Structures are given as C-alpha cells and as structure tokens.
Amino acid sequence: MKALQIDEPKSWKQIEIPEPSPPREGEALVRIHRVGVCGTDLGGYLGKFPFFSYPRIPGHELGVEVLAVGPDVTNVVVGDKCSVEPYINCQKCYSCQRGLTNCCEHHQTLGVMCDGGLTERMILPARKLHPANELTYEQSALVETLAIGCHAVDRAKVHASDTVLILGAGPIGLSVLEFVRIAGARTIVADLSEKRLSFVTDEMGVRDTLTITGGPDDIERLEGLTDGRRADVVIDATGNHLSMARSMQMAAFGGRVVFVGITQSNLDFPHAPFMHRRELTLLASRNALSSDFTRIIRLIESGAIDTGPWITHHANFDEVPTVFPTWIDPNSGVIKAIIHVV
C-alpha cells in the first residue's frame, strides 16, 4: 500500500507500507480520500515545526470513508463519510479525566508525532471519526482547520459587543475569523501581506484590515479604527514570537490575548506597562475538542460557513513531492491545498 513520507526536512519519499489489519474493538478501517495541507505540514517539511519527528507520514486534515468497524463500534457504519479528529488522547491522564482531551498529557497528533493519513487506508479509533455524510470529502478535510479557530474563539469568550483583532490571515487566522463572525463581533484582520488582506476583503467580506509594518504606526492605525481603545480581544495566529510578544500592546484595557499560533522561541514582553497596567488575560489555545467537530459539520451543512473561498489548490497523490515545495512560496496564493488520494 502506497504512502508518502517526509524522511527528513525538505525530502519526500514514496514508500510501501503493510496493509492495515482488521479493526479491533473501538477501531475502524477507513479509506483516505482527501488530505488538507496546513502550516503544520509546511513547517514539518521545512524542519521548523515543534513536535514533528522524522521519518513521518504526514496528514491530519482528513476526509475519509469507513470501510469496516470493530465489533463494538456504534458511532459510525460502513460507508459513512467522516471528518477525522486527529488528536489521539490516552483517556486516562488528569487532563482527559477533566474532558480536556485536546491537551492530553500523552497527546499524539496524527501526521506529527505519529504517522498520519497520506496513505490509502488506515486504522483509527472510531471515537475520532465524525460522520459528515452531507459534506464533500474536501469539506470534511477542512473541518480540523476550522476547529482550531473555533476553540480559540471559545477560549477568548468572544461576545457580540467585542472588537476582535486577528493577527495573521493564513488558514488558522481565517478559521478564527469564521467563528468571530458567528459570534457577531466586529473583526479587524492584520497581516504583513497585502495579498492576504485583499483575499479576506474580496473573498470573505472583511471591511477592516491592517497592514502590519512592525513600526509604531501599527498601533496608531489600530487606534484609528477603534476610537483609541485598541482591541477587546487579540488572537495571534502568526506563530511568530515577535508578533506574539507585541500583541499585548494591541489589546484594550481589560482585554484578552489568545495565542493560537505556535513558536519554538521564548517570548519577551514588558510586564508592567501592558500585561499588568491593562490587566490583560493571556490564554493559550491548543487543538480542539470533539464537540467542535460536530458543531462545525452542522454549520457547514446549514450554510453558516461557506467553504467555497477556502480551497485554492489541488494535487493528486503522485504529484505531491513536486508540487508541495511550490506551496511554501508566499506568492503562490495558497490558502488551503487539498491532496486527492483516491
């Protein structure tokens, strides 16, 4: 059975792996139809993503079909289209006992710490499959990205009266945008790239954008958009340590700052003038919860989330080693690339 592996940074290899064994209790055998590509995959390819180890079969944004189920499985049946919740948790640690399955102490993300879905078939815990029979396989593969934004907005406790500044207009920033809008809050999207800001304006209807320069005028222009108040909520989706440290300067007094991006660098920020003086709340947001997947599938089914603008690039399985490096170029215009396995 064919699979694609990143055997070391910047190196793809097509390999043969054994066919999966029949599913046991609590398991399901699935056929992989679509695999979404995100910043985790790009960072893993470049050797820049924390937690990624080599060699690794990537792929955690998955649209799959159920081929067989174990004897006790009741949440899915053969033939179901499903979105995959790729966060494998132990179900035993203190975090799992409290329902915090997204930050299990022994957490393994498919395609990052363990092999993922860039192959033909695989065995998965059936509890990680979310039926999505009204969605296309492409839409099912998008659900995980949207879940990251859903969880981050929930962490921020966004209200309709809030002004929310989203730093970073990549896929995670866009997933945050979807749920800020559902919450009814005012949104400002900031990025270094004029091209990305044009996309959120033209394709996603965002009225207020901010081109980040790194200078003091960034704050001045934000204050111009907010009557001098700055943002009630700042959600940093950049994964850039300089942006993350600076995000506190963009928050209003009593504001909330959420880090949904990931950096390997230390964060260095002044405590007294921003964190303390403004009495800010600082939150991390990791992965998502099972309930987020169910919610998102229903929102896509109802039309509350339009997936149309999201998918900008496609590739067949055999094309990936050649095409994948081109998706790293910021000028490629990639928002979400989808790999067709079958």
C-alpha positions, -999 to 999 in steps of 0.1 A, spaced: 0 0 0 15 34 -10 22 62 13 41 95 12 68 101 39 89 131 48 120 112 57 140 143 67 134 181 62 128 190 26 128 154 14 97 135 2 98 97 -3 71 75 -17 71 42 2 52 9 5 37 1 39 18 -30 50 -20 -32 47 -38 -25 79 -50 -54 100 -88 -58 105 -103 -34 130 -104 -45 167 -127 -32 194 -131 5 193 -114 8 159 -124 15 123 -107 9 90 -110 40 67 -101 48 31 -84 82 28 -100 103 1 -87 139 8 -59 153 29 -57 190 36 -23 208 39 -17 233 66 11 252 83 20 222 104 27 202 73 47 230 57 67 235 89 73 198 92 86 197 56 109 226 64 121 212 97 107 242 116 76 228 134 79 218 171 68 182 180 74 170 144 97 140 142 112 121 112 106 100 93 69 108 92 39 101 71 21 135 74 -16 142 71 -40 152 98 -67 171 80 -86 141 66 -118 133 47 -124 96 49 -148 67 41 -155 40 66 -146 5 52 -150 -17 83 -157 -13 120 -147 -33 151 -174 -54 169 -184 -28 195 -184 4 173 -218 22 170 -210 58 162 -202 51 126 -212 25 100 -196 11 68 -200 37 40 -200 68 62 -181 98 51 -163 113 81 -141 140 93 -112 129 115 -104 144 149 -66 137 147 -57 143 183 -51 109 199 -56 111 236 -49 85 263 -83 88 280 -66 82 314 -45 112 324 -57 141 346 -64 163 315 -85 136 298 -104 129 331 -115 165 331 -126 165 294 -95 184 282 -87 159 256 -71 185 233 -42 188 258 -39 152 269 -6 147 288 3 119 263 -12 136 233 -3 123 198 -14 143 167 -17 122 135 10 131 110 31 150 136 40 127 165 27 95 148 21 86 112 -9 103 95 -32 99 66 -11 105 35 -17 69 25 -45 48 11 -61 31 42 -55 32 79 -69 21 112 -82 48 135 -100 49 169 -137 50 159 -143 77 186 -122 101 165 -145 98 135 -173 123 130 -199 114 104 -203 141 77 -224 124 51 -238 157 37 -203 171 32 -179 165 3 -146 149 12 -129 183 7 -152 199 32 -146 170 57 -109 177 54 -114 213 62 -132 207 95 -100 202 115 -86 236 104 -119 253 113 -119 235 147 -86 252 156 -103 286 151 -135 275 169 -116 265 200 -95 297 200 -126 319 199 -142 299 226 -111 303 247 -114 341 242 -151 341 252 -159 365 223 -191 385 227 -211 404 200 -200 437 217 -163 429 212 -138 442 187 -115 413 178 -81 418 162 -69 387 143 -31 388 137 -23 366 107 -45 359 77 -33 324 69 -56 294 73 -57 295 111 -64 332 111 -92 326 86 -107 298 108 -107 322 137 -124 348 115 -153 324 108 -161 320 144 -156 356 154 -182 364 127 -206 337 140 -202 353 175 -214 386 159 -183 406 169 -165 432 149 -134 419 132 -101 435 122 -76 413 104 -39 422 103 -11 408 83 22 416 66 8 405 32 -13 429 12 -23 399 -9 -37 380 20 -56 411 32 -70 416 -2 -82 380 -1 -101 385 32 -116 417 19 -126 404 -15 -135 367 -7 -146 369 30 -161 403 32 -139 418 59 -142 455 60 -114 465 84 -78 453 77 -44 465 89 -12 461 71 15 454 97 48 472 93 64 465 127 66 502 135 47 524 160 22 534 133 7 499 136 -7 509 170 -17 543 158 -37 529 129 -53 503 152 -64 531 175 -78 550 145 -100 520 138 -111 517 174 -116 552 186 -84 549 206 -95 518 225 -75 491 207 -90 456 206 -110 439 233 -97 405 221 -64 399 202 -60 364 187 -25 358 173 -24 332 146 10 340 133 33 316 152 58 345 151 74 352 185 78 389 178 42 393 168 30 373 198 50 394 222 38 426 206 2 415 206 -3 427 241 3 462 230 -27 459 208 -52 449 235 -76 473 252 -76 477 290 -91 446 305 -86 428 271 -80 391 263 -50 379 243 -50 344 228 -20 326 213 -33 300 188 -1 300 167 30 281 179 65 292 183 97 275 194 112 308 206 109 324 240 85 353 244 99 385 258 74 413 267 73 441 292 50 432 321 43 465 339 32 488 310 10 463 292 2 430 310 -1 445 345 -13 480 338 -40 469 314 -49 438 335 -48 416 305 -58 379 303 -34 358 284 -45 324 271 -31 296 250 -53 276 226 -43 241 216 -61 219 191 -98 215 196 -125 194 213 -147 167 199 -177 189 203 -161 214 180 -161 189 151 -197 181 155 -206 218 156 -186 227 125 -201 199 104 -236 212 113 -225 248 105 -212 237 70 -244 217 64 -266 247 72 -246 271 51 -235 292 81 -199 285 70 -192 289 33 -162 267 24 -161 280 -12 -133 305 -8 -111 282 12 -98 256 -12 -74 273 -37 -51 245 -48 -53 208 -56 -28 180 -63 -30 143 -69 -11 119 -46 17 113 -71 22 150 -77 29 159 -41 67 157 -40 70 180 -70 41 204 -62 44 207 -24 76 229 -23 58 255 -45 31 259 -19 56 273 5 62 304 -16 41 332 -2 34 344 -38 17 311 -46 -16 323 -33 -23 291 -14 -50 294 13 -58 257 15 -43 230 -7 -61 196 -9 -44 163 -18 -65 138 -37 -55 103 -26 -82 84 -45 
